[in-house]
Amino acid sequence: MSDQPEALIIFPFIQQWHAELATEFTIHYPAPDQLDAFIDAHGKRVSVLLTNGTSGASASQMDRMPGLRIIGCFSTGYENIDLAAAEARGIPVAIGVGVNAASVADLAFGLMIGVVRNMFPRERATRQGGWAGLNGLIRTVSNRRLGLLGFGHIGKAIAKRASAFDMEIAYHKPSRATDVTYQYFPRLEALAEWCDILMVCCPGGEATRNLVDAKVLAALGRESYIVNIARGTIIDTDALIKALRAGTIAGAGLDVFPNEPHVPPELYAFDNVVLSPHVAGFTIESFRGAFELLRDNVRAQLSGRPLLTPVRSRK
């Protein structure tokens, strides 16, 4: 039997790098419906758990892997990892923070331009031979007010792009950032009232569930838009659908949904909604960077060095 550390992979997307991992670890990649059985039978041998924010890691799984030395999270989000359970068991958690910021910010701008400029209904109509009536005047993106809900690596990458569009930028988060001079709004509703486009780029999880509710959408107003490239749970979907039906807001660009891969079918009816299948971070560059960071964090932990990008419980 190999004396390499045993790593259990419980999420997709890195199959192309399994061979690289296999030079350092004995890797296991059971099918989702076989995961519990694998952990029951072999969990005592596992020292490395590789996951992402969607697949997570539960207290029950940790209990059945008593030799676990690290949980490596491929994604920036880690909402389904039980941090309290990991901390209680002395298991460090490393996340893929920062590596996909450029890719996510790029798509955020694509969604914003797409919905504000009415690109996709016009594209469909043009394909069908339309032309007359498609050249009506609409608002531009440049020089508008951009409100950022969240201001981490992704929020800052979006702000950098917005600056090139001469946009006025403000943000909301639990506390004021000390490294920027953008306007800070301690109340989300006040930010929504101020901005023309509200960009959701904060962490998911219970702390932000339905943070964007009917009141926030009403504050955003009939001529303003919302774009979400963070987590689908942050926006109250029922309230969003009602706001779109009533014309309370001008439109939405959505890369994420509460119950993926299921998209609320009511959203299909709106021409002023751009839908994308949670692919903001899905680029060759961001995935390779996330894989290398994941591997480097595991290497650091197993060799007794500090993690590069640890996360701690939010208690």
C-alpha positions, 0 to 999 in steps of 0.5 A, spaced: 500 500 500 502 506 498 505 511 503 502 517 500 497 521 504 490 519 502 485 525 499 478 524 498 475 529 492 467 530 493 466 535 488 467 535 480 471 540 476 478 538 477 478 531 474 483 534 469 488 535 474 487 528 478 493 525 475 497 531 478 494 530 485 496 522 484 503 524 484 503 526 491 497 523 494 493 517 493 486 520 491 479 517 491 473 520 487 467 516 489 460 517 485 456 522 489 451 516 491 457 512 493 460 517 498 457 515 504 459 508 503 466 510 501 467 514 508 464 509 512 468 503 509 475 507 508 474 514 512 479 512 517 485 512 512 483 519 509 487 525 511 485 530 506 478 532 504 477 536 497 471 540 496 467 546 494 462 551 497 456 547 494 459 540 496 461 542 503 463 538 509 459 536 514 460 534 522 458 527 520 463 526 515 468 529 519 467 524 525 467 518 520 474 521 518 478 521 524 485 522 521 483 528 517 488 534 517 485 539 512 479 541 508 481 544 502 476 548 499 476 549 491 472 555 491 471 562 494 465 560 497 465 555 503 457 556 506 456 548 506 462 547 510 461 546 517 466 551 520 464 550 527 465 542 527 472 543 523 474 548 529 472 543 534 475 538 531 482 542 530 481 541 522 483 547 518 479 549 512 483 553 506 479 556 501 480 559 494 480 566 495 482 571 490 483 566 484 477 567 480 476 575 482 478 577 475 473 572 471 467 573 476 468 581 475 468 580 467 462 576 467 459 581 472 460 586 467 457 582 461 451 581 465 450 588 467 451 591 460 447 585 457 441 587 461 442 595 461 443 595 454 437 590 452 442 586 448 439 579 448 432 580 446 435 584 441 440 579 439 434 574 438 430 579 434 436 580 429 437 573 428 429 572 426 430 578 421 428 583 425 431 590 425 425 596 425 424 598 432 430 595 435 434 601 435 430 605 440 434 609 445 436 606 452 440 608 458 448 607 457 452 604 463 458 609 463 457 614 468 452 611 472 452 609 479 454 602 481 452 599 488 456 593 491 453 589 496 460 586 499 467 589 498 472 583 498 476 581 492 471 580 487 468 587 489 474 590 488 475 587 481 468 589 479 470 596 482 476 597 478 473 595 472 467 600 473 472 606 474 474 605 467 467 606 465 467 612 469 462 610 474 461 612 481 462 607 486 459 606 493 459 599 497 455 596 503 458 591 508 458 590 515 464 595 516 467 600 512 473 598 508 480 602 510 483 601 504 479 605 499 475 612 499 469 610 495 462 612 499 460 607 504 453 606 506 452 602 513 445 601 511 443 596 504 437 600 503 440 606 503 445 604 498 439 601 493 436 608 493 443 611 491 445 606 486 443 605 478 445 598 478 446 594 485 451 588 484 451 582 489 458 580 490 458 578 498 458 571 501 453 566 501 450 562 507 445 563 513 448 570 515 446 573 508 440 569 506 434 573 503 438 579 505 436 583 498 428 583 500 422 586 497 424 593 501 431 593 498 428 592 491 423 597 492 429 602 494 432 600 488 427 603 484 424 602 477 429 605 473 435 601 476 438 594 475 440 588 480 446 583 478 448 577 482 454 573 481 455 571 488 450 566 491 442 565 489 440 565 496 442 572 497 436 575 493 429 573 496 427 570 489 419 570 490 420 578 492 425 579 485 419 575 481 414 580 484 418 586 483 420 584 476 412 583 474 410 589 478 416 593 474 419 595 481 426 594 478 428 595 471 431 588 470 436 583 473 442 579 471 443 573 474 448 567 474 446 564 481 440 561 483 437 558 490 436 551 488 441 550 483 441 547 477 434 549 478 432 556 475 425 558 477 421 558 471 417 564 472 424 568 470 424 565 463 418 570 461 422 576 462 426 579 457 429 584 462 432 578 465 439 575 463 440 568 466 447 564 466 448 557 469 453 559 475 459 560 470 462 566 472 468 563 475 469 558 470 475 560 466 481 556 464 485 561 468 481 561 474 480 554 475 488 552 474 489 558 479 484 555 484 487 548 483 494 550 484 492 554 491 488 548 493 494 544 492 499 549 495 494 549 501 494 542 502 502 541 501 503 547 507 498 543 512 502 537 511 509 539 511 507 544 518 507 550 514 502 556 515 496 555 510 496 560 505 488 562 505 485 559 511 478 561 514 476 561 521 469 560 524 465 567 524 462 566 531 
